[in-house]
C-alpha cells in the first residue's frame, strides 16, 4: 500500500524497507508497541524524504535515537513537558517534530512546536499526513 502511495508523488524519495528486527528494536528500546500504520510504512520504506530532502518519515534508527534523546536529555526534561506519550517519527526541517501518541494509542498525527512546546493535531491518520506533507510547497502546511 505505502509504495503505491509514495509513487503517486514523483519527487518523494523512498528508502529500502526496514527489517522486522529494526522494528523490534524500536519497540524494545522505547518500550512501546509500534503503531500499525507506522510499522507497515517502515516495512515498505525505512524513512521517506520529500522533494526538499526533509525527512517526512525518519528511518527506524533515527526514530530510536531521537526518541531516546527527547526522553532522556536533561535539557529537554527541564524545558518541556514530558515526551513519554509521544512517538516522534518525522520533522519539517525547521525544528518542529511529528508524532503519534502511544499512551493512549491513536492513529492521529500531532506536531510538537519546539518554540512553544505545544502539541497540536495535524492529521487524522498517518496516510493523510504523508499525502499532505508530500504535496506541500515547503511551507508549514500543517499550520
N, C-alpha and C positions, 0 to 999 in steps of 0.2 A: 504494500500500500504506500509506504513512505517514498520509495524510489519513484513511483508514478507521480506522486505529488511534487517531489523535487524536480523532476524532469519537465513539469509544466512551466518552470522558471529557468530559462536558459542561462541566466547569469549566476544561478546558485551553484555552489561547489560542494557536492557530497564527498564523503571520505569512504575508505574501506570500512566494512562492518566491524563493530566491536564484537568481542567473543563473549560467550556466556560467562567465562571466567572473569572477564573485565567487569561485567555487571555484578557478579557475586562479590567482587572486591569492593564495589561501591556500597553494596548493602552491608557487608561485614564491617567496613571501616566506619561508615556513618551510622550504623546500627538502625537501619530503617528499610522498609520494603520499597523497592523502586516502583514508581507508578507505571501502570501497564502501558500507557501511550509512550512515555519516555523510553521504557525498556524496548518496545517494538521499534521505535525510531533508531535507537542506538544499534540495534541488531541489523539494521539496514544501512546505517551510515554513522560512523563514530565521530559525530560532530557535523556541523553544516555551516558553511560560510556564505554570506550574501555577496552581492557584486562588488562591495567595497572592502571585502576581506574581513568584515566583522563576524565574529563567532556567534551566530544566532543560536546555535546549539553547540555546547562545548563537547570535547572528547570525554570519554569515561575517566581518563587520567586527570583532566582538568576539573571535572566535577568533583572528584575526590579531593584534590589539592586545595581548590578554592573553598569548598565547604568546610574542610578541616581548619583552614585559616580563619574563616569567619566565625567558627565556633570556639576556637582556642586562643586566638590572638588577644592579648591583654588590652591593647589599644582599642580594638573593636568592642571588646566587652565593656570598656569604660565609657565609650562614646555612644553606643547604640543599644536598642532593645535586643534581647536575645534572638539568635537566628536558628535555634534548635528546631523550630517547627517548619522552617523553610528548607527546600532542596533547590539550591541555585543550579541552573543549567545553561545559562547564556547571559550575554550582556549586549549593550548597544554601542560599545566602543567609547562611550563618554563617561563611564563610571556607574551608570545605573545597571542593576542586575535583575535578571528574570528568574522566577522561582515558582515551583509548585509547592503546595503545603503538604507536609507529611503527617501533621498532627493538628487537626484531623485531615485525613487524605481527601483531596479534592482534585477534580480534573482541571479546574480553573488556573490560569496563569496570572501571577502577580508581578509587579515591578517594585523593586526596592530603590527608592531615591536616596542616593548616597549623601546628598546635601541636607535633606530634611529628616531622614530616617522613616519616611512614610512608606507604607506598603499598600499599594493600590491594585485592584483588579484591572487587568488589561485585556483579558480574553477568556471566553468560557471554556475553551479546550486548547490543547497543545496544537492540534491541527490548524485551528483558526489563527492561533498565534503565529505559526510558521508561515502560513499564507500571507498574513498581514505584514510580517517582517520582510518577506521576500519581494513584496510589491512596493515597499516604501521607497521614497526617493532620498533616503538618508536623513530625513527629518525625524523628530521624535513622534512617530505615527501614533503612539500609544497615549499621548497627552490629550 
